[in-house]
Each structure stands twice: as structure tokens, then as C-alpha cells.
């Protein structure tokens, strides 16, 4: 199961973190922007170097599809190539596309992103639940069929998410309703470590809510955005984990990819990757140390 592969890599690398591949062209170092290269060629070369730098440190990468879609067909083409390259380097790929629709449209999305023969062929896909639970079924079916996984949006990291997630329906919040649904569906697909391939997106910027959600979703992996550049701290994300030190994978994008800005704006490629690697190692060290301090039964 894909969840067991992810946990194996987290344990092997002692690192419950992933790096987002979010190519902001204006922030990519100038050393990549050689004359004659298109923007998508620059992004591809940059992404490959980032993967080469972090592949032995992290369990997974998380490309955000919007940063590729903005370049049209060429952007999607290099995304497909980057995912294939990540797989060749034994990395788990979390496709952050937040897809959803109903019926055949949902099945088409699921095929594109999660089928072994689909063009994207990621390991996990983020999906939105706000068209109703029937809209999630095609994604769950495709994930089961191809031994892939999902992260269903339950509590996102943006400040106004509470407008929806904390709304009350029948004496229950939308957030808790979604958590109960994710827990129910997840318990149908449990791997060797006791975790499900059906997980939840739970933002680092809402630590109190994360603690409550962990009580509901005990066997689900949390994808935790919002760490670092968005304001989430190690103290904020620690409640996303279980006593075994598992149960969450923490994502950082800007805090890793663009940490060179203000330090070495005119860096070479070698200098840039060195900073990316160091930032990734620092993130791993901070989170791993806190997990060892808080949880007595950590598995790694």
C-alpha cells in the first residue's frame, strides 16, 4: 500500500516532511535564467536540481499544479516529466491539485491524476469535499484500484477557512463532519502500520483544531501545510502527530525553495542547492527533535 511506502521512507530518513515544488518564476535564482531558455525550461532545470538536492533527505515532494497550469500545455508537460523523475529517484509524489467534481467528471480527474496509465500518475492527490461525499467516491475508488492515496481537505491553513470549516450543521461543525467521514472511509483501507491511504489536509496554523481532529482521525495521515513561511511553527504542528511520531507529513515550499533570498541573491546553482539542502535539513532537525521530546513511543 502507498501509505506503507510513505511511512517506510519517513522512518528510513527520520523525516516526516516533504518539500513543495512551487515554481514562482520571479523568485527562481537568476543563475537558472540563461539566454535562450523558455520559462518552462528554466522551471524544469530548477526543479530537477531541487529534487537531486533533497531526494536523500525527504520522503516526498508536493508539486502544486497551479504553478504549472499557468504555462499551459508546456507547463503540464514538464510537471509530468518532473513527477516521472521524482519516481525514478524513489520519492513519493503528493499531487496538490485539490480536484473535485461529480460523476464522470470526477472519474476523469481521478484517472488523470491517480491511474497508473494516467498522464500525472501521482501517489497521492489532494481533493476538495465541498461538492458532497458522493463526489469523493470516484477518487476513493480509483485510489483503491491503483493502490494510491488521497488527502481530503478538512481544515486548510488560510485564515478565512473557519468561515466554512467551523460552520455548524445539525450541532456538528463542517470540519468535524468531514473528519468523521475521512475516518470512516479510512478505516476501510488500513496498512501494516495501522494508517490509512485516505488522509486529511490539516493546516499548521490551527493547532487547537488539529488536536481535536487527531482525536477523530486516529488512523489517518495528515498533510500539514502552513509550516514556516505561512506562520506555522513546530509547536503548532506537533499535535498533528500520534504517540508513535507518525500520522503526519509536514510540507514547506517557500521556506525551503526561496530561503536564499536575502542571504545570497546572486548565488550560483551550487550555492542555491546548498541553501535548499541546508534549509531542508534544518526543518527535519527541528521537527524530529520536537517529536523525540514529546512522544515516548516514536518508531524512528
C-alpha positions in Angstrom: 0.0 0.0 0.0 1.2 3.5 -0.8 0.7 4.6 2.8 3.2 1.9 4.0 5.7 3.1 1.4 5.4 6.6 2.6 5.8 5.6 6.2 8.8 3.3 5.3 10.5 6.4 3.8 9.7 8.6 6.8 11.2 6.0 9.1 14.2 5.4 6.9 15.0 9.1 6.6 13.9 10.1 10.1 11.9 12.8 8.4 8.1 13.4 8.4 8.5 16.3 6.0 8.0 17.0 2.3 9.1 19.8 0.1 6.6 21.6 -2.1 7.6 22.1 -5.7 6.0 25.6 -6.3 7.9 27.3 -9.1 7.5 31.1 -8.7 9.5 32.2 -11.8 10.3 35.6 -10.4 11.8 34.1 -7.3 13.9 31.3 -9.0 17.6 32.4 -8.9 18.9 34.3 -11.9 21.6 31.7 -12.4 18.9 29.4 -13.9 17.6 32.1 -16.4 20.1 31.7 -19.2 19.5 33.4 -22.5 17.5 31.3 -25.0 15.7 29.3 -22.3 11.9 29.5 -22.1 10.3 29.9 -18.7 9.2 26.2 -18.6 12.7 25.1 -19.5 14.1 27.2 -16.6 11.5 25.7 -14.2 12.2 22.2 -15.3 16.0 22.6 -14.8 15.4 24.2 -11.4 13.0 21.5 -10.3 15.4 18.7 -11.3 18.2 20.3 -9.3 16.0 20.7 -6.3 14.9 17.1 -6.4 18.6 15.9 -6.8 19.4 18.0 -3.7 16.7 16.8 -1.4 16.0 13.2 -2.6 18.0 11.6 0.2 16.6 13.8 2.9 12.8 13.8 2.4 10.2 11.1 1.8 8.1 13.0 -0.7 7.7 16.1 -2.9 4.4 18.0 -3.3 4.1 19.8 -6.7 1.3 22.5 -6.7 -0.3 22.1 -10.1 -1.4 25.8 -10.4 2.2 26.9 -10.8 2.4 24.6 -13.9 -1.0 25.1 -15.4 -0.3 28.9 -15.7 2.1 27.9 -18.5 -0.4 25.9 -20.4 0.4 22.6 -22.1 4.1 23.1 -21.8 3.7 23.6 -18.0 1.7 20.4 -17.7 4.3 18.6 -19.8 7.1 19.5 -17.5 5.0 18.6 -14.5 4.6 15.1 -15.9 8.3 14.9 -16.5 9.2 16.1 -13.0 6.9 13.5 -11.5 8.4 10.8 -13.5 11.9 12.0 -12.4 10.8 12.0 -8.8 9.5 8.4 -9.1 12.8 7.3 -10.7 14.5 8.7 -7.6 12.2 6.7 -5.3 10.3 9.7 -4.0 6.6 9.7 -3.1 4.6 12.4 -5.1 1.8 14.3 -3.5 -0.2 16.0 -6.3 -1.6 19.2 -4.8 -4.4 19.8 -7.2 -7.4 20.0 -4.9 -9.6 18.4 -7.6 -13.3 17.5 -7.5 -16.5 17.3 -9.4 -19.3 14.8 -9.8 -19.9 11.7 -11.8 -17.9 11.1 -14.9 -16.0 14.4 -14.5 -14.7 13.2 -11.1 -13.8 9.9 -12.6 -11.9 11.7 -15.4 -10.0 13.7 -12.8 -9.2 10.6 -10.8 -7.9 8.8 -13.9 -5.7 11.7 -14.9 -4.1 12.1 -11.5 -4.1 8.6 -9.9 -4.3 6.0 -12.6 -1.1 4.1 -13.4 -1.7 4.9 -17.1 -2.9 8.4 -16.5 -0.7 11.4 -17.5 0.0 12.6 -14.0 0.2 9.3 -12.1 0.9 10.7 -8.7 0.9 8.7 -5.5 -1.4 10.9 -3.5 -3.9 13.6 -4.6 -5.5 16.4 -2.6 -9.2 16.6 -3.2 -11.9 19.1 -2.1 -15.0 17.6 -0.4 -17.3 20.6 -0.9 -19.5 19.1 -3.7 -20.6 16.4 -1.2 -19.5 12.9 -0.3 -20.7 11.3 -3.5 -18.2 13.4 -5.4 -15.4 11.8 -3.4 -16.3 8.2 -4.2 -14.7 8.1 -7.7 -11.5 9.3 -6.2 -11.6 6.8 -3.4 -12.4 4.0 -5.9 -9.5 5.0 -8.2 -7.1 5.3 -5.3 -8.1 1.8 -4.1 -7.9 0.3 -7.6 -4.3 1.6 -8.1 -3.1 1.5 -4.5 -2.8 5.2 -4.4 -3.9 7.7 -1.7 -5.9 10.9 -1.1 -5.7 13.9 1.2 -9.2 15.3 1.7 -9.4 19.0 2.7 -10.7 19.2 6.2 -9.0 22.2 7.8 -6.9 24.4 5.4 -4.2 26.8 6.6 -5.7 30.1 5.3 -7.2 32.4 7.9 -10.7 32.5 6.4 -11.1 28.7 6.2 -13.0 28.9 9.5 -15.9 30.6 7.6 -16.7 27.2 6.3 -14.9 24.6 8.4 -16.4 26.0 11.7 -19.9 26.5 10.4 -22.4 24.4 12.3 -24.9 22.0 10.8 -27.1 19.8 13.0 -25.0 20.6 16.1 -21.8 19.5 14.3 -19.1 21.6 12.6 -18.4 21.1 8.9 -14.8 20.3 10.0 -15.8 17.6 12.4 -18.3 16.1 9.9 -15.6 15.9 7.3 -13.2 14.4 9.8 -15.7 11.7 10.8 -16.2 10.9 7.1 -12.4 10.6 6.4 -12.1 8.4 9.5 -14.9 6.1 8.4 -13.6 5.8 4.8 -10.0 5.5 6.0 -10.8 2.6 8.3 -11.7 0.6 5.3 -8.2 0.8 3.9 -5.6 0.3 6.7 -1.9 -0.6 6.0 0.6 -2.5 8.0 1.5 0.4 10.3 -2.1 1.0 11.2 -2.6 4.0 9.0 -4.9 4.6 6.0 -4.2 5.7 2.5 -7.2 8.1 2.9 -5.8 11.1 4.8 -6.7 14.7 5.5 -5.3 18.2 4.9 -5.0 19.9 8.3 -3.2 23.3 8.3 -0.4 24.1 10.7 -1.9 27.4 11.5 -4.7 25.9 13.6 -3.0 23.9 16.3 -6.0 23.7 18.6 -8.3 22.4 15.9 -5.6 19.9 14.8 -5.5 18.5 18.3 -9.3 17.9 18.2 -9.1 16.5 14.7 -6.4 14.0 15.7 -8.8 12.6 18.3 -11.4 11.9 15.5 -8.9 10.8 12.8 -6.6 8.5 14.7 -5.6 6.3 11.8 -5.4 8.9 9.1 -2.3 10.7 7.8 -2.4 14.5 8.0 -0.9 16.5 5.2 0.1 19.6 7.1 0.7 22.8 5.0 1.3 26.2 6.5 4.6 25.5 8.3 7.3 28.1 8.0 6.5 30.9 5.6 2.8 30.8 6.3 3.4 31.2 10.0 3.0 27.7 11.4 5.7 26.7 14.0 7.0 23.4 15.3 4.8 23.9 18.4 1.8 24.3 16.1 2.3 21.2 14.1 3.2 18.8 16.9 -0.5 18.0 17.7 -0.9 16.6 14.2 1.1 13.5 15.1 0.3 10.4 17.2 2.3 9.0 20.1 4.3 6.9 17.6 5.7 10.0 16.0 3.8 9.1 12.8 0.4 10.3 11.5 1.5 13.5 9.6 3.7 14.8 6.8 4.6 18.4 7.1 5.0 20.5 3.9 7.2 23.5 3.3 7.5 25.2 0.0 8.6 28.9 0.1 10.5 28.4 3.3 12.8 25.9 1.5 12.8 27.0 -2.1 13.3 30.7 -1.6 15.2 30.8 1.6 18.2 32.0 -0.4 16.6 35.4 -0.9 18.2 37.9 1.3 21.1 35.5 2.0 22.7 35.2 -1.4 20.6 36.8 -4.1 23.4 36.4 -6.7 24.1 32.8 -5.9 25.4 30.1 -8.3 23.4 26.9 -8.9 25.7 25.1 -6.5 25.2 27.8 -3.8 21.5 27.8 -4.3 21.1 24.0 -3.9 23.4 24.1 -0.9 21.0 26.6 0.8 18.0 24.4 -0.2 19.6 21.3 1.3 20.6 23.1 4.5 17.1 24.6 4.9 15.6 21.1 4.4 18.0 19.5 6.9 17.2 22.3 9.4 13.4 21.7 9.1 13.9 18.0 9.6 16.1 18.5 12.7 13.6 20.9 14.3 10.6 18.7 13.8 12.3 15.4 14.6 13.8 16.8 17.8 10.4 18.0 19.0 8.8 14.6 18.2 11.5 12.8 20.2 10.9 15.3 23.1 7.1 14.9 23.1 6.4 11.3 22.2 7.9 8.4 24.1 6.9 5.7 21.6 8.3 7.2 18.4 9.0 4.5 15.9 12.1 6.1 14.4 
